[in-house]
Amino acid sequence: MIDIRILREHPELVKANCKRRGCPVDVDRLLADDAACLALQRETEDLRAQRNQLSRECREKPEAREQVRDIKEKLAEKESELNQLKGRLNRNLAWLPNLLADDVPEGDGDQDNVPLRESGEKPVFDFAPATHEVIGERLGIIDTARGARVAQSGFYYWSGRGAQLASALFFWAQQELVKRGFKLFMTPCLAKEATLFGTGYLPFFQDQTYRLEGEDLSLIGTSEQTLVGYHAGETLPAQSLPLRYAAFSPCFRTEAGSYGKETRGIFRVHQFHKVEQIIFCRPADSPSFHAQCQENEEYLMQALGLHYQVVDICVGDLGAPGYKKYDIEAWFAGYGGYREVASNTNLTDFQTRRLAIRCQDQDGGRCFPHTISATAVTDRVVCAILEHYQHADGSVSVPEVLRPLTGFDRIE
């Protein structure tokens, strides 16, 4: 949620931002409703003051009682009108996207994201490399058929040494983040609607959410939701910032709207696993912490020996809560191209305003901290490992940093 003062003082900026993002919010209607709310607010406050004054005079002036009754009736009508107007205003304000950084590239979708740099050796094979789904089936470490039988298409099993490799990756990534000052969490896998709204997943990504019937609960799509929601309604002491949090969790997404996209293997699924980075920081510091999270992501990819590129996300591929975003795309040899494995977003104060999370500033006042949400690793990184480290005989080497945790250096 953006600061309403920006809407009031710079409506043309908000209109231009909505137009650039392709967001069909009627900004003029918002302004009119806001002005009407402010006028009604003043009117109800004046009526309350009159009521209170006359109530004190009722003993000496019996005629004041009739006036109090009339004011109460009028006040009840105005309060009802104000509540309805506020409800409509807040529902429409919730659809306003975050402002964009000035240097966000133009573009309509992921095909317009801008590559910034590459890192690591691209693997070269003297045989035709296989995709992760072929490798996983051949080695018996990925089972999508039984996943579909037990649940439905889009669910799967890691098994045997595949499960050991995935578990090693997730544990290793968590430990690396702890070394870098992150506090580790195990969070709920369910969250209330208020939490999903506060983190910006509602109303924008409602069709991506699995909701429990008859409950005010949904399965989380990322531990970002529960880690940012951890401080809802709180004021964070100035000396506590920055707060660095990390968590491993299963994540659940319906993948609505993915028709026509690449869905082979376990790249685009309904349940996956992720280690997430979250940072709460002072507003002035968010660009530097955004950069630090990017360094963390790239360090993990480099330590695993994977070739990747970093892309600057264009406006058409940047979700409504985001201000600036980078993706890491690993090279998938069997696929023959780059595919996204991690993202890193500066959300500024969009989430903290919605969740009423404040922090004390240097002068003793209060402001809304900024949040950074960045992936560390997901199952997609395991898939990249399978395609990167495959051999002609069908076996797969384990990256050296993971061997002490897997207990083996090869899957065959």
HUGIFEN-V445207 format. One record per backbone hydrogen bond with DSSP energy under -0.5 kcal/mol. CO is the residue of the C=O (numbers start at 1). NH is the residue of the N-H. E is the energy in kcal/mol with one decimal. If there is no record, write none. Layout:
CO:NH:E
CO:NH:E
This chain:
3:6:-1.7
3:7:-1.0
4:8:-2.2
5:9:-2.8
6:10:-2.6
10:13:-0.6
10:14:-1.6
11:15:-2.5
12:16:-2.5
13:17:-2.2
14:18:-2.5
15:19:-2.4
16:20:-2.5
17:21:-2.0
18:22:-0.8
18:23:-3.1
19:22:-0.7
22:24:-0.6
23:25:-1.8
25:27:-1.3
26:30:-1.9
27:31:-2.5
28:32:-2.2
29:33:-2.7
30:34:-2.6
31:35:-2.4
32:36:-2.3
33:37:-2.4
34:38:-2.4
35:39:-2.2
36:40:-2.6
37:41:-2.7
38:42:-2.1
39:43:-2.1
40:44:-2.7
41:45:-2.1
42:46:-2.2
43:47:-2.2
44:48:-2.4
45:49:-2.1
46:50:-2.3
47:51:-2.7
48:52:-2.6
49:53:-2.2
50:54:-2.7
51:55:-2.4
52:56:-1.4
53:57:-0.7
54:57:-0.8
54:58:-0.6
55:58:-0.8
57:61:-3.0
61:64:-2.2
62:65:-1.7
62:66:-0.5
63:67:-1.1
64:68:-2.4
65:69:-2.2
66:70:-2.3
67:71:-2.5
68:72:-2.6
69:73:-2.1
70:74:-2.3
71:75:-3.2
72:76:-2.5
73:77:-1.8
74:78:-2.4
75:79:-2.9
76:80:-2.0
77:81:-2.4
78:82:-2.7
79:83:-2.6
80:84:-2.1
81:85:-2.2
82:86:-2.9
83:87:-2.2
84:88:-2.1
85:89:-2.6
86:90:-3.1
87:91:-2.2
88:92:-2.0
89:93:-2.8
90:94:-1.8
92:95:-1.2
93:96:-1.9
101:104:-1.6
105:315:-2.4
107:316:-1.0
109:112:-2.6
110:113:-1.2
113:115:-0.6
114:312:-3.1
117:310:-2.5
119:308:-2.3
127:129:-0.8
131:135:-2.5
132:136:-3.0
133:137:-1.9
134:138:-2.5
135:139:-2.4
136:140:-0.7
136:141:-2.3
136:142:-1.4
141:159:-2.2
143:147:-0.8
143:157:-1.3
144:148:-2.3
145:149:-1.8
146:150:-2.7
147:151:-2.4
147:152:-0.6
152:155:-1.4
154:270:-2.3
154:271:-1.0
157:143:-2.4
159:162:-1.9
159:163:-0.5
160:164:-1.8
161:165:-2.3
162:166:-2.5
163:167:-2.6
164:168:-2.3
165:169:-2.3
166:170:-2.3
167:171:-2.4
168:172:-2.8
169:173:-2.5
170:174:-1.9
171:175:-2.3
172:176:-2.3
173:177:-2.0
174:178:-2.2
175:179:-2.0
176:180:-0.8
177:180:-0.5
177:182:-2.1
178:181:-1.8
183:246:-2.3
185:248:-0.8
189:220:-2.2
191:218:-1.9
192:196:-2.0
193:197:-2.8
194:198:-2.5
195:199:-1.9
196:201:-2.0
196:202:-1.5
197:200:-1.5
201:205:-2.9
203:206:-1.0
205:208:-1.8
206:209:-1.4
208:254:-1.6
209:211:-0.7
210:219:-2.4
212:215:-1.8
215:217:-1.2
217:212:-2.6
218:191:-2.2
220:252:-2.6
222:225:-1.3
223:227:-2.8
224:228:-2.6
225:229:-1.5
226:230:-0.6
228:231:-1.2
229:232:-1.9
231:234:-2.1
234:236:-0.5
234:358:-2.6
236:360:-1.9
237:240:-1.6
237:241:-0.5
238:241:-1.1
242:244:-0.5
243:245:-0.6
243:280:-2.2
244:183:-3.0
245:278:-2.8
246:185:-2.2
247:276:-2.6
249:274:-2.2
251:272:-2.1
255:258:-1.5
258:261:-2.4
264:267:-1.1
267:269:-0.6
270:253:-2.1
272:251:-3.1
273:379:-1.0
274:249:-2.1
274:276:-0.5
275:376:-3.0
275:377:-0.8
276:247:-1.3
277:374:-2.7
278:245:-3.1
279:372:-2.0
280:242:-0.7
280:243:-2.2
281:370:-2.7
282:285:-1.7
282:286:-0.6
283:286:-1.1
285:289:-2.0
286:290:-2.4
287:291:-1.8
288:292:-1.9
289:293:-2.4
290:294:-1.6
291:295:-2.2
292:296:-2.2
293:297:-2.4
294:298:-2.4
295:299:-2.5
296:300:-2.0
297:301:-1.9
298:302:-2.6
299:303:-2.7
300:304:-1.6
301:306:-2.2
302:305:-1.1
307:331:-2.6
308:119:-2.4
309:329:-3.0
310:116:-3.5
310:117:-1.1
311:313:-0.6
311:327:-2.1
312:114:-2.5
314:317:-1.4
315:318:-0.9
317:319:-0.6
319:322:-1.7
320:98:-2.9
323:101:-2.4
324:346:-2.7
325:313:-2.2
326:344:-2.1
327:311:-2.5
327:329:-0.5
328:330:-0.5
328:341:-2.9
328:342:-1.5
329:309:-2.4
330:332:-0.6
330:339:-2.3
331:333:-0.8
332:336:-2.6
332:337:-1.4
337:332:-2.8
339:330:-2.0
342:328:-2.8
343:375:-3.0
344:326:-2.3
345:347:-0.7
345:373:-2.4
346:323:-2.6
346:324:-1.2
347:350:-2.1
348:371:-1.8
349:353:-2.1
350:354:-1.1
351:355:-1.9
352:357:-2.6
353:356:-0.8
355:233:-2.4
356:358:-0.6
358:236:-3.5
359:367:-2.7
361:364:-1.8
365:361:-2.5
367:359:-3.2
367:369:-0.6
370:281:-2.3
371:347:-2.5
372:279:-2.0
373:345:-3.0
374:277:-3.5
377:275:-2.6
378:381:-1.5
378:382:-0.8
379:383:-2.1
380:384:-2.2
381:385:-2.2
382:386:-2.3
383:387:-1.9
384:388:-2.4
385:389:-2.7
389:397:-2.3
391:394:-2.1
395:391:-2.4
396:411:-3.1
399:402:-1.6
399:403:-0.8
400:403:-0.8
400:404:-0.5
402:405:-1.2
402:406:-2.3
403:407:-2.5
409:398:-2.0
410:412:-0.5
411:396:-2.4
